[in-house]
Amino acid sequence: MDAPFLTTADRVPASTLEDVNERIRQDIGDRLWYYADRPDEIDDRLVELEREWDIERTLEANASALVLIGLGLGLRVDRRFLALPAVVAAFLFQHALQGWCPPVPLFRRLGVRTRREIEAERYALEPIRNVN
């Protein structure tokens, strides 16, 4: 399936290498096993999950920072730096359409998850907390 026809939630995992997706899924599974033995720590983990930045927020913050830096350098140092905000805007537009842009592979390898992946962990923790 071509990336432009994927749902918003499916775009990033579809454009991420499968071994990276698998590592993210494995990390979730490992955490679930950890918290199954420590249900008293689940409330703290749920707070952490509520505060965790997803890939979209991470990309937005990254892009905004680079645009501001490029504008500042372009206005104060050299006008050629104004190309940076243009390139960043093009990449952000590409991400909006396809779910991929150059920073996505880096952030995914660093473990930055989609909102759906974060919520999957949250929903899996709820029954463990409620059983105990």
QUIWOHU-V681569 format. One record per residue. N is the residue number from 1. RES is the residue in one letter. PSI is psi in whole degrees, -180 to 180 (none if undefined). NEAR is the number of other C-alpha atoms within 8 Angstrom. D_CENTER is the distance of its C-alpha to the mean C-alpha in Angstrom with 1 decimal. Layout:
n: (N;N)
res: (RES;RES)
psi: (PSI;PSI)
near: (NEAR;NEAR)
d_center: (D_CENTER;D_CENTER)
This chain:
n: (1;2;3;4;5;6;7;8;9;10;11;12;13;14;15;16;17;18;19;20;21;22;23;24;25;26;27;28;29;30;31;32;33;34;35;36;37;38;39;40;41;42;43;44;45;46;47;48;49;50;51;52;53;54;55;56;57;58;59;60;61;62;63;64;65;66;67;68;69;70;71;72;73;74;75;76;77;78;79;80;81;82;83;84;85;86;87;88;89;90;91;92;93;94;95;96;97;98;99;100;101;102;103;104;105;106;107;108;109;110;111;112;113;114;115;116;117;118;119;120;121;122;123;124;125;126;127;128;129;130;131;132)
res: (M;D;A;P;F;L;T;T;A;D;R;V;P;A;S;T;L;E;D;V;N;E;R;I;R;Q;D;I;G;D;R;L;W;Y;Y;A;D;R;P;D;E;I;D;D;R;L;V;E;L;E;R;E;W;D;I;E;R;T;L;E;A;N;A;S;A;L;V;L;I;G;L;G;L;G;L;R;V;D;R;R;F;L;A;L;P;A;V;V;A;A;F;L;F;Q;H;A;L;Q;G;W;C;P;P;V;P;L;F;R;R;L;G;V;R;T;R;R;E;I;E;A;E;R;Y;A;L;E;P;I;R;N;V;N)
psi: (133;143;-39;-19;3;156;163;-42;-25;-13;-49;-50;-35;-27;11;143;140;-34;-31;-45;-43;-40;-40;-44;-41;-41;-41;-47;-43;-41;-39;-43;-41;-50;-21;-33;-10;62;-23;-14;-4;-40;-41;-39;-39;-36;-43;-43;-36;-32;-11;132;132;176;-37;-48;-39;-45;-41;-45;-43;-48;-44;-44;-44;-37;-46;-41;-46;-42;-45;-46;-38;-37;-30;-27;-63;133;-23;-24;-16;-13;-29;-50;-34;-44;-44;-43;-40;-42;-40;-38;-43;-42;-41;-36;-42;-15;14;143;166;-36;-18;-50;-39;-51;-39;-41;-28;-2;10;126;164;164;-39;-41;-39;-45;-32;-42;-43;-49;-31;-29;-32;-51;-32;-43;-41;-23;-36;none)
near: (4;5;10;7;6;10;6;6;9;8;14;11;8;8;9;11;9;6;6;10;10;8;8;10;8;8;8;9;8;8;8;11;8;8;12;8;6;8;10;6;8;11;8;7;8;10;8;8;9;6;6;7;8;11;13;7;8;9;11;8;8;8;11;8;8;11;12;9;8;13;12;9;12;12;9;6;8;8;8;6;11;12;8;11;12;8;8;11;10;8;10;11;8;11;10;8;7;9;12;11;9;7;7;12;9;8;10;12;8;6;7;10;12;11;9;8;8;12;8;8;10;10;8;9;12;8;8;11;11;6;5;5)
d_center: (21.5;20.5;17.0;18.5;19.9;16.9;15.7;12.6;11.1;12.2;11.5;8.3;9.9;13.1;12.4;11.1;14.1;15.4;16.0;12.4;11.7;14.9;14.1;11.1;13.6;16.3;14.6;14.4;18.0;19.2;18.0;19.8;22.9;22.8;22.7;25.3;27.7;26.7;26.5;27.5;24.2;22.1;22.5;21.0;18.0;17.5;17.6;14.9;12.6;13.7;12.7;9.3;6.7;3.8;1.7;5.4;6.9;6.0;7.4;10.1;11.2;11.4;13.3;15.4;16.4;17.4;19.3;21.2;22.0;23.2;25.3;26.8;27.7;29.0;31.2;32.5;32.5;32.6;32.0;30.3;27.2;26.8;25.5;22.2;21.2;22.4;20.4;17.1;18.1;18.8;15.5;13.7;16.3;15.7;12.0;13.4;16.0;14.6;10.8;11.2;12.1;13.1;10.3;7.8;10.0;10.2;6.7;6.6;10.1;9.4;7.8;4.2;4.1;4.6;7.3;9.8;9.1;9.3;12.3;13.8;14.3;15.7;18.1;19.2;20.1;22.1;25.0;25.2;25.7;28.2;30.2;31.0)
